[in-house]
Amino acid sequence: MRLKVWAVVFFGVITLGFGYSWQQLQQMQWDSGVDIVAVNDVVKIAEREWGRLDQQAFADISFDYAVLDMDGAVLLRSTDGISTTVYDAIANRDTVADVMKGQSVVGKVIIPSTGGQAAQQTAANILTMAALVYAAAAAAGGFYWVYLNRTIISPFRQLQQFAQHVARGHLDLPLTMDRHNRFGAFTESFDLMRDELAAARQSEFEANQSKKELVASLSHDIKTPLSSIKAVSELMLVMTQDEKQQKQLRTIYHKAEQINLLVTDMFHATLEELEQLNVEVNETYSSVLSDMLDRADMDNRLKYEPIPEVMLLTDEGRLQQVLDNVLSNSYKYAGTPVTIEFSMQAETLDVTISDDGPGVPEEEMPLLFNKFYRGRNAENKSGAGLGLYISKYLMNRMGGGITCRNREGGGFTVTLSLRLA
């Protein structure tokens, strides 16, 4: 942008210089080149011989002249081509002198200004030369600007665009170079930097991918022995009659269930990052919500009103997972009975899950659905901060939504919006 300004200033100065030169040449007072003494001789001869003028009287005059009376009539002239009117004489910068008879002007003498014509020709030549000089300077400046633009400015603009592409993460766009570029080695270093950044980003991506796949694999492998522990503890609960042993077995079962939920969340979070967490939305009756809620109510503290009979668009397995996460959080952090209400909206069936716990601090509300986020009330409680994050992801994939809020007077509410068929 600055170079364009300088180019405009340069050509503007040249134009102003040319105009100023023309103005000064026009305003100069050129010497007529006429000998004043000789002019006086012609005037005195005309005054002396007035009334009987002839060429013989002016035989000693070596330059051209013309004599006019006051009516403008030409009385005598030395040769053709001389101004024959006072107006023409003034226009041609000729010398005009009065012919006096007594106290009266009886005529005019016109002496052609040969010196002035030469000066005007010189001025015209000077002006032409100045125009050529200014034109040559403008052409040289233009060619130099083109040269600078091609050899310096354009390569740096390419570097600027290349740097912007790199900053935006577009590492697959190489830096094009001209073999005659004066900054060839410099630009080649930039392109090598792009290659190294692209290789580093690819290595980082592959390393993160391997970590995610390892977490997914380990999560799956851990669930197998956990299932065995839960199955054995359930079998022993049925077989034993000792109350103390039953209490211990229930503790083992619940702890195994907690570990199972934690591993499931980690597994699904990893699958979500790998884009392998499948969600299959199908039409289903709303009556399935009753069975889902009963399966999620592990502590028998859930109360819910009759469910409206509608058709839903949902994935039953994923919706069960969402209900498990939400109710598990209520039991874990509130420790109170949970009430569920249903309300019909234009396009959704809203499931409102409410507890009577202390709720969540308002400054933490926007962070509840962030990955691995755990609030201040999560101390000494199991979990990885993935439950609500996965629940939001699944609800969005099913075309619904999930929101949460604190209730006036105490308590916390989570609302699930299930899409109607």
N, C-alpha and C positions, 0 to 999 in steps of 0.2 A: 504493500500500500504506500509506503514512504517513497519507494522508487518511482511510482507513478506520479506522486506529488512533485518529486524533484524533476521528472521529465517535463511535466506541465510548466513548472517554474522556468526551466531551461529554455524551452521553446517560447515562453512568454517574454523572457528577457530579450531573446533574439528579435522577436516581433517588435517590441518596444524600441529596441536600438535602431532597427531599420526605419521605423516611423519617425523617430527623433532626428535621424540623419536627414531624412527627406525634408522635414520641417525646417531644419537649420539651413539646408541648401536653398530652400525656397525663400527664406527670410534674408539671406545675405545680399548686401548692396555691392553689385559688381561695378568695377571701373569701366567707363565707356571706352577708354583707350583713345580719346580725341584730345588733340593739343588745343588748349584754351586760347593760346596766342594766335594760332592759325584760324580758329573760329572767329576771333575778333577781326582778323584781316578780311575774312569773307564778309562780315557784317559791315565793316567800314567801306569796302568796295561797293556793296549793294546800296548803302546810304548815299555814297558819292555819285553813283551812276544811276540812281533811281529815276525812272522815267525813260531811260535809254539803255537798258540792260542788254548786254550781248556777251557772247563767249569770249570775245577778245579782251574784255575788261578783266576776266578771271583767268587769263592765260598763265599767270604765275602760280595759281592754286594747284597743288599736286594731289588733292583728294577730292572725293565726290561731294556734291552739294546740290541743293535745290532751293529756289527762291519762290515764295508764294506771296500774293497780296492778301489783304485782310478778308477778301471774299473767298479765299481758298483756291483761287486760280493759280496754276503753275506758270510763273513768268519765265523761269529759266531753270534748267537742271543739267548737270554734267553728263549724266548717262541714265539709261532706263534701270528700273529695279529699285529706285530710291523711293522712300515714303513720300507721298504727295499730299498727305493730310496730316494735320497736327495729331489727330487721334492715332493714326498708324505709327507716327514717329514715337509717340509716348509708349505705345504697345511694344515697339521694337527696341525700346531703350535708346533711341537716337537723341542727338543733341539738338534742341530747338532754341533759337535765339531771336530776339525782336530786332526789327529794322526800324530805326527811329528817323523821323524827318522833323527837325525842330524838336518840339515837345510831344509829337504824336507818333504812335506806332502805325507804320504804314504797311508792314509786311512781316514775314517770318523767313528765317533761314534754317534749313534742316540739314544736319551733318550726320550721315549714317554712322552708327556705333559699331565699327568692326571689332574693336576690342571687347565689347560686351557680348557679341555673338560668340567670340572665341571662349570667353569666360563661361557662357552658358553651355557651350559644348563641353568644356572641361568639367563643369558641374554635373552634366549628364553622364559623362564618363566616370566621374568619381562615384556617382550614385549607382551606376551599373556595377562598378567594381565592389562597392559596399554590399550590394544585393548578392553578388556572387560569393563574397566572403561569408556573409551571414548564411546563405544557403549551404555552402560547404560545411560551415560549423554545425548547422542543424543536421545535415546528412551524417557528418562524423559522429555527432552526439547520438543520433538514432541508431547508427550501426554499432556504436559502442554499447548502447543500452541493450540491443538485441544480443550482442556478444555476452555481456554480463548476465543477462537473463538465461541464456542457454547454458553457460559454463558454470555459473555460481548460484544464481537465484533458483532456477528450476530444480537442480539437484537437492538443494536444501529444502525446497517445498516437498519434494518426494520423501526426504528424510522425515519431515514433519508429519506427513500423512502416514508414513510407515510407523512412526512412534505412536501415533494415535491408534492405529490398528493393534499394535502390541499392547497398549494400555487397555484396550477393550477386550483383549484375549483372543484376537483373530490372528493366531500364530501360523495359519496355513497360507497366508498371503505373502509371497516373497517380495524382496526389494529389487525391482528391475533396475539394471545398471547399463549405461552406455560404455562401450569399451574405450571411448575417447574421454570419458569423464575424468576430470582432474582429481576428483575425490574417490577414485575407484577403490583404493585400499581401505579408506575410511568407511565407505558404504558397505564394502564386503564384510567388514568387522561387525556392522550392524546386522547384516543378514545372518552371519554366524551366530550372533547373540540370539536371534530369533529361533534358529535351529536348536540351540542349546535349551532355550526356554520351553520350546515345544517338546523336546525329549524329556526334560525334567517334569513337565506337567503330565506327560503320558506315564512316566514312571510313578509319579505320585498317585495318579488315577488307578494304575494297576495294583499298587500297594494297598490303597484303600479298598479296592475291590476284593483283594485277597483277604484283608482283615474282616470285611463284612461276610464273605463266604465262610471264613473260619468260625465267626461268631454264630452264623446260622447253622453250621454243621455241629458245633459243640452244643448249641441249644437243643438241637434235635436229639443228639446222643444222650444228653442229661435227662431228657423226658422219659427215656426208656426205664432206667432204674427207679425214677420217681414213681412211675406207674406201678412198678413191682412193689415198692414200699407201701403205696396206697392200697393195693390189692391185698397184700399180706396183712396190713393193719386192719382192714375191713373184715377179713376172714377171722382173725383172732378176736375181734370185737364180738363176732357172732358166737364163737366157741367158748370164750371165757365167761365165768360167772362172777369173778371177783371184781368188786366195785372199784378198788384201787387200780387194778390192772386195766379195767375199762377206761378209767380217767386218763391213765398214761397213754393208752392206745389212741384215744381220741386226740390227745395232744400231738402224738406222732402224726396222725392222719392230717390234722389241721396245718401243722407246720409243713408237711409235704405238699399240701394243697397250696400254701402260700409260695413255696419255692416253685411249684408248677406254674402258678400265675405269673411270677416274676420272669421265669425263663420263657414263658409264652410271649410276654410283652417284648422282651429283648429279641426273640426270634422273629416276631412279626414286624418290629421296627426295622430290623436288618433286611427282611424281605421287601419292605416298603421302599427302602433305599435302593435295593437291587431291582425294583419294579417287578417283583415276582409275587406280590401279595394279591392274589386273585379275588375278585368280587364278582359274583354272578347274581344279577338282579332278576327275580322272577315274581310273578303274581302269587300272592298267598292270602289266606283268610286271616283277619285280625285275631281270630280266636287262638292262634299259635302263641300270642303274647302271654296268655295265661300259663302255659307250660314253661315258657322261657323264664318268666318271673319266678315261678316255683323252683326251677333249677338254680336260679341265681340267689335265692333266699336261703343261704346256708345257716343263718342264725335265727331263723323263724321270727323276724321282727318286721316283716313286710305286710302292709295292708294296701289293698288297691280296690277301686270301685269297679263296677261292671264295665267291660270293654265294648265300645261300639262295634257293631258288625259291619265291617267294610272290607274292601279288597286293597291290599297293600302291594307296593313294588319294593321288594327288599331281598336281601340275602339272609336267610334264617340263621346260618352259622355265624356270619359276621355280626348280625344284630344281637345274637346271644352273647358274643364276645363283648360288645359294647355295654350291654346290661350288666354283665359280670363285673366289668371295670368300674362302672358308675356305682353300683350297689356295694362293691367291695370298698370303695373309697368312703362311702357314707358310713358303713359299719366301722371302718378303721379310724376315721378322724372325728366323726360325730358321736358314735356310740349310743345312738338313740333309735327308737322305732322310725321306720321309713314309710311315707305315704305316697301313693302314686295315683294321679288323676289323669283323665283323658279328656281332650277337647277337640272338636272337629273344626278345621279351618278350610279355606277355599280349596287348597290343593294338598293339604297334609293332615295327618292325625298327630296331634301334639301329645307326647307322653311327659308329664311333669312329675319329677322325682324329688321329694322334699324330705329333709331331715330337720331336727330341732337342735343341731349343734351350734357351735359359736360362729360358724361361717368362715369366710376368708377375708383378710385385710383388703381394703379397696385398692391399694397400690399393687397388690399381687394379682388382681383379677385379670388384667390383660396378658399375664404370663402363664396362666394355667394350662393353656394348650401348647406351650412350647416344649420342645423335645428335651427330656432329662431335667425339666424344671421341678423342683420340690420346694414348697413353702416352708415358713418358719415352724408351722405346726407339725412338720413331718419328722422332727427329731425323734430318735429312738423308735421309729416305725419302719417296717420293711417296705421296699418299693424302689423303683428306679426312675420315677418321673416320666413314665411312658404311657400309662393307662389312658389319660385324657388325650394325649397326642395321637395315639393310635385310634381312639374312638372318633376323634374329629376327622381323621383321614378316611376311616371306613364310612362314616355317615355322609361325607362329601361324595365318595365314590358311589354310594347308593342313591344319590340325588336328594338327600335330606339335609339335616343340619343338627347342630348341637350348640346350646348356649347355657350359660350359668349366671346366677345372680344371688346376692344376699337379700333376704326378705326383711322388711321392716318389722321390728320387734324380735328379731333373732331367727336363725335358721338359714339353711342353704338350699337352693333349688337348681336342679339341672333339667333342662327341657330338650327332649329328643323330638325332632320333626320327621315323621315317616311319610314318604310320598304315597299319595293315593293312586290306585290304578285307574 
